[in-house]
Amino acid sequence: MTRFAAVLTVGALSLATFAAAHTGVKNPAVMARMDGMKATQDGVKVPGAMVKGERSFDAEAARAAAAQIAAEAARTPDLFEAQETDPNSEALPTIWENFADFTAKSNNLETVALALSTSLETEDQLRAGLGQIGAACKACHEVYRE
């Protein structure tokens, strides 16, 4: 399995896990965080389909998706600033213990996605950029998500 395929597989599994966790959330702040994460995941769907050959390459659509991911990443630290809990939340307490690192990881995702949204021209660039986005997501989820 290529690194890119592995990243897409992790993303698909995360999406399935996320859908199950989203059910039954009572805390509105936690729901807002989950909605933000879902919007980020939704941003990966169109370019992901392009690199898997399920959709024709469209640089404009891929740039728009990358811009959506960047915008959600920019909002993420604010969504997590207050230490809110819910039995269905997958956020680990280490987020607030290491909030500067959490924020740095979110800023990295924003930077990677923003770069892709402004410079993408080829399918190879999309493949590489999605790999970087997947790695940025994974770096945060490995530490800060159940």
Buried (B, 14 or more C-beta within 10 A) or exposed (E): EEEBEEBBEBBEEBBEEBEEBBEEBEBEBBBBBBBBBBBBBBBBBBBBBBBEEEBEBBBEBBBBBBBBBBBBBBBBBEBBEEEBEBEBBBBBEEBBEBBEBBBEBBBBBBBBBBBBBEEBEEBEBBBBBBBBBBBBBBBBBEBBBE
